[in-house]
Amino acid sequence: MKKIASLFIAASLLVGCGGDDNKKASFKITEDSYAVQMRAADYSSSQVAVGNILGDRTATDGLLIKDKSDFAISTYNNYLYHIGAFNIDSIDKYDTTKGVDAAEWSYSTNYSGDDSANTYKLVQQTETNGYLINYGSAKVLQVDPSASTYEGFVKAEIDLSAYTFSGAKYPRMSDAVIVNNHLFVAMQRLSLDFSPNQPYIAVIDLDNNEEVDTNPQQSGLKGIPLSATNTFTIVEHNGFIYATGRGDYGSDTGGLDKIDTTTYAVTALIGDTSFPELNDPDNNTYYHVRDVAVVSDQLAYATLSIEAGWPNPNTSKIAIINPSSGALSLLNTVSEIDGKEISDINIDANDRLWLGIANADNPGIYVLDTDTNTLSGEFIKLEMPVKHIEFLTVQ
């Protein structure tokens, strides 16, 4: 397997590569917690906040402060991975039960040494096995998150270049999940001008890193074609994958697909005509499905961003979905989120819905009890707009 020597040197020097850290060295988690990646409204900087899931949820802000904004987080049990994305190309590992004053390791994600890997996520399967999902590369990197050296970090590459749309450079991997020892990788397959094309989910057998042909009777690409274009988020629940597609950036509506991980059948839950009252074609305003969170076979939520072109959504709505029956409605009973920009949603271990608020004038998190669709606890105030919410567990 080829390695570039200069990357080994760079990998050992990566701590703080995105700017000077300003960490609260005394911080550590003592119970199950949330972690949120924040980004300044002007995209000039970023930081992380952490707090308890139960009881007093007040956030500890000011963690992992960077003077660049394109950072993400992934979690696995008590481990927090701080990922530098476009033109940063770094990943730092923290054991949050010990604190975030020093990373256990800091490695480069730009294994090829060419363009920016633009890593979006670490999908971890075990203590010693995980997969880096790279928006700016045609290859998934299989990694060992327990590796003490960069030479031992990258274990293999999984080539998905067959999915690159004609004229583009990469298939644009946006998200991934592991189900039954198979890695499901969502790819937007945008053209060179970022127009959406037929998206796919590739299925990788993790016993041999070989791609599964999900429709052997048909020639062409082996993956699962989706109905909703420009895939943003995929999550798994009870043998099904839920995939959001935001559609074009300025002209059409997004959707939500449900995929059977055994038969690979695709069912559209949200499409162009699901919420016509939210579209205003005369003013080029459409809803775009950006995120999904699943509680049960009968209850899921999706974020609908009401956008008048690019770059920024104006407001958001939350769709309530029954994945079994296909019934849809809008969450109209929580006035506190009316008119807010909801940048991320996630379900915790207690089946509560966490909603990240990205409005610069009052950023933070609301938590909802999903059995009543009412607020749970106080608004969690944060120093910066929310980009992404994940959860940590004490082992």
Buried (B, 14 or more C-beta within 10 A) or exposed (E): EEEBEEBBEBBBEBEBBBBEBEBBEEBBBEEBBBBBBBBBBEEEBBBBBBBBBBEEBEBBBBBBBBBBBBBBBBBBBBBBBBBBBBBBBBBBBBBBBEBBBEBEBBBBBBBBBEBBBBBBBBBBBEEEBBBBBBBBBBBBBBBBBBBEEBEEBBBEBBEBEBBBBEEBBBBBBBBBBBBEEBBBBBBBBBEEEEBBBEBBBBBBEBEEBEBBEBEEEEEEBBBBBBBBBBBBBBBBBEEBBBBBBBBBBEEBBBBBBBBEBEEBEBEBBBBBEBBEEBBEEEEEBBBBBBBBBBBBBEBBBBBBBBBEEEEEBEBBBBBBBBBEEEEBEEBEEBEEBEEBBBBBBBBBEEEBBBBBBBBEEEBBBBBBBBEEBEBBBEBBBBBBBBBBBBBBBEE
